[in-house]
Amino acid sequence: MTADDADPDEVSDPEGADGAELTYADAGVDIEASEAATAALIGAVGESDGDYAGLLDIGDRYLALATDGVGTKLLVAAALSDYSTVGIDCIAMNANDLVAAGVRPVAFVDYLAIDEPDDTFAEQIGQGLSAGAEEADLELVGGETAVMPEVVDGLDLAGTCAGLAAKDAIFPGAAEPGDALVGFESSGIHSNGLTLARTAVTREHEYTDSCPFGEYDTLGEALLEPTRLYTHLLDPMRANDVRAAAHLTGGGWTNLERLGDHRYVIEDAFDPQPVFEFVQEAGNVADEEMHRTFNMGTGFVCALAPDDAEALAERTEGRVIGHVEAGSGVSIRGLDL
């Protein structure tokens, strides 16, 4: 478990001051406090920090496990009475973390906590889980539905993904100065930073308002765009000797620092989807805050030798977006994170 993977979006809708510059902490999620709490948990249970997946040696292979939830994206789904895509998010947030470690996802179990049973939204969640599992090419092997009216207000959805990998198939996990960075486009906000996005959007709008961009009917529909799955990248990344990969989740572009203590210079990131511009303008959110919170158009990044990077980009939908050099931090779009 890491601070980046433990999406801290489990809070109620806060109220922002109209027109004031909005931050993630103002919206109700203090990243530094979340990281401190996660560090305390890690210290107490003896977990390793910084890994996308826990690895268990089972002889000639590793069994890998990752766990995550959907976060307050569920509040948007509730507002629209549309839970049909959040199951995809639940699969993707877990499966993508395994892929970042070089592990093939093979099985998934879900955990749905509710205050009262409801066949309609349960069926919709199941449809999303099935769609995500099919796209990720993994098996849904069970789950748990818990009715806890005194603990849960509404519902929460999380899951755990299991994967297998030969020992020599795991990515080394550390970038090197001189490496190139290959990036892959996101589908939008994915499932992190929704507390900030929701607070910004609802300052002057409703989730049911018409969406002024893209092919979405409503603003809520744009926020519900499901997380992109990157499981199809595993074979080409292995074939081109990827050293390390990052799934850009909580913490935005600072996730690259999980690849090692270097400087990550981004020169050609994918353009942010229009939803990010809308959120930034609606909430008067600073550029740095946007890049520390959201993926801003790029959902997955890997580090590898320059020649291998060109080959990977040609074989996939990715492209070379930057490089690794000595130093620290992340440089992107004139910002130093």
N, C-alpha and C positions, 0 to 999 in steps of 0.2 A: 504494500500500500504506500502511495506517495501523496504529497499534498496536491500535485497536479491532477492525479487520478481521482482523488476523493472530492468530487464536485460538491462544493459547499452551498449549492443553490437550494437547500432545504429550509427556506424561510418564507414568511408570509409576504404578501405584496406591501412594500413600503410606499410612502408618499414622498415625492420629491418636490422641492420648491420650484415653481414654474420659472424657467429662464435661467436659473442658476446652473453653473457648470456641474455636471453630474459625474461621480466616480462610482466604481464598483462598491467601495466601502460605504458611500452614501446610500446606495441602493440596498445595503444590508449584508454584503459579503466582504469581509475584511480578509484579503488573501494572506497577509502576514500572520494574523491571528489563526487562520485555518492551518497554515503551515506549522505554526508552533504547536497547535493541538495534535496535528498528525505526527509531528516529531515525538511528542510525548507518548503517543500510542505505539509508535515504532520502537521507541526505547523500552517500553514496558514489555512488549511481546517478543522483542529480539528480531524483528524483520529487517531485511536489507532495504536501504533507502535508495530511490532513484531508478529502480528497475520497473519496466512496464509489466512484467509477469514474474510470478514466483516459480522457480524451477526446482523440480524434485528428481533426483537421480534414480532411475529405475533400471539400471544396468546398461544396456547399449543405447538407451535413449533418455530424453528428459520428458517428464510430464510437466506441463506448464498450466498455471491457473491465473486468471484475471477476473476481477469483480468490479462492477460499476453500476450506476443507475442512470435514470433519465433526468433527474433533477426537476427544477421548477418549470421546465417545458410542459410538464403535466398540467400546470395551471392554465396554460394557453389552450391545451386540448380540452380541459374542462369547460372553459369559457365558450368554446365552439361546439361542445358536445361531439368532438371528433377525436377518437383515440386510435384511429386506424393506422397511424404511422409511428407511434411512439415505441411499438415493439421493434421496429427496424432500428431505431436509435439505441435501444437497449442491447440488441445484438451487436451493432456496429461499435459502440463505445468499448465493448469488451474484446471483440474479435480483432479490431484494429490495434489494440494494445499488444495482443499476442503477435501479430504480424510485425510490429515494431521490434520485437525481440528475435524475429526470425523463426517463429513457431507457426505451424499450421493449425488453425482452430478445427476441432473435430466434434465437440459436443457442447451443449448449453443447457443450463437449468435456470428457470426464472423464479422470482419471488414477488408476488403481488400482495401487498398489504392494503386492506380496505376497511372503511368504517361500517359499510353495509353491502350485502351482495347486490349486484346489478348485472343481469345477463347481457344487456346491450353493450356496455363498455367492455365487459370481460371478453365478449366475442370479438370486438374490434381490436383489442390488445392482442388476442390470439392470432388474428389475421396478420397483424404487423410482425409478430414474432415468426410466424411461418414464412412470410415473405423475406424477412431478413435472413432466416436460416437457409432458405433456398439460394439466395444470392451469395451468401458466405460459404455455401457448400458444407454445412455442418448439420448435425443431428440435434433435434430437441429431444432430450432424454428424460424430461420430467420437470417438476417444479412444485411450488407451494403457493396456495392462496390462503392468507390468514385474515380472518375477520376480527378486528380489534377496535371497536368503537370508542374505547376510552384512551387509546394510544394514537390512532390515526384519524385525521380529519380529512376525509376524501379518500385518496389513494396514493400509494407509492409503488413504483415498479423498479426492480433491480434484477441483476442476474449474475451468474458466474459462468465463465467460458473455460473449457479445458482444451488443451492442445498437446500435440506430440511433435518431437523433432529429434532427429539423429544428433548426436553430440557435436559432430562437425558441421551441422547445418545452422546452429545458433550464430547470430551475428556477434562479432567480438564485443561490440557495444561501445566502442570509443572511436571518435573521429581523430584524424591527424592533421596538423597544419599542412596545407597544400592540397587537401582534399577538395573536390567539388561538391556542391550541394544540388541534388535533384529534387524538385518539388512537384507535388501533384495537387490539382485544384480541389477545393472543397465544394460542397453543394450549397453552402450558406453558413449560418451560425452554428449548425450542428447541435450539440447538447451541452454547451458550456457558455457561461456568461448570460444566461437567460434572465437572471434577476436584474442585471443592468439593462438588458434590452427591453424587458417588460416595463421596467420603471420609466425608461425614456419614452417608449411608444405611448404609454397610457397617461402621460402628462396632459396631452391634448387630444388623444384619439381613443377609440375603442377597438378591441380586436376584430370586431365585426365591420369596421369601416372599410370602404372600398380601398384596394391597394393601388397606389399610383404608379407602380413599377412592375415589370415582369408580367407573367401570365397568371398571377394569383388573383383570386376574387376578393380576398380580404387581407388585411394586415396580419391577422392571426395565422392565416394559411401560409404566409411567407415565413413567419417565425417557426412554423411546424415543419418546414422542409426537412426531410429526414437526413440524418448523418450519412455521408458517403462511406461505403465499404471499400477497403483497400486490400482485401484478401487476394485478389487477382494479381497483385504485384509481387507476391512472395517468390514464385519461381523465377521471374526475370531478375529480381534483386539478388537472389542466391547465385544465379548464373553470371552476374556481373560483379560479384565480390563486394557487396555492400558491407561496410565496416560497422555502421550504426544507423539507426533510424529513429525518427521522432514522430509521434502522433500528436498533432497540435490541439491539445484539449485545454483544461483549465490552466491559466497562466499565459495563454496565447503564444507569442513568438519566443518568450523566455524558455519554453520547452526545449529549445535547441541546446540550452546549457546542460541538459541531461546527457548530451553526447560527449561531454568532456570539458575541461577547463581551458577553453580556447575562445577566440573571437570569431563570430559567425557574421560574415558580411553578405547581405542580401542585396542583389543588384537587379534582379528581374523577377520579382514575385508575381504571382497571378493577381490580376486586378480584383479588388473586393467586389462582391456582388452588390447590387443596389440596396439590399436590405441594410448593409452596414452604413452606407451614407445616410439612409433614412434614420437609423437609430442614433447616429452621431449628431445629426442636426436636431432631432427631436429632443435629445437629452443634453445638448451642448457639451458633448464629451470630447476631451482633448485627444489629439492624435496618439500620444503615448499611452494613454489609458485604453484606447481602442486596441492597440497592438499588444498590450499586456493582458488583455481580457479575451479577445477574440482571435480566430484564425485568420481573419481578414482576407479570405479568398484562397488560402493555401492550407490544405488539411493534413498533409503528410510530407515529410522531408527525409531524405537519406543522404549519408556522406560516403563517398567512395573516391577512388583515384580518378583523375580527370578523364583519361581515356575510357575507363569503364563507365563513367558518368555519361559521356556522349553516346556510348552504345546502349545504355539503359534508356536514355531519353528517346532514342530512335526506335526502340522496341516497344515502348509504352506511350501513354499520353502525357508523360512528364516532360520536364525541360530543366536545363541547368539554370538555377536561380541565384547562385552565389558560390562562395568559397569559404574555406576555413583557414585562419591564420593565427599566429601567436597573439596572445592577449586575452581579453575577457569581454563578455557581454555580447549583445546582438546589435548590429547596425542594419537598419532598414528604413527606407524612405526618409532619410535625413534624421532619423531618430537613433539615439543610443539607449538601449534598454538594459 
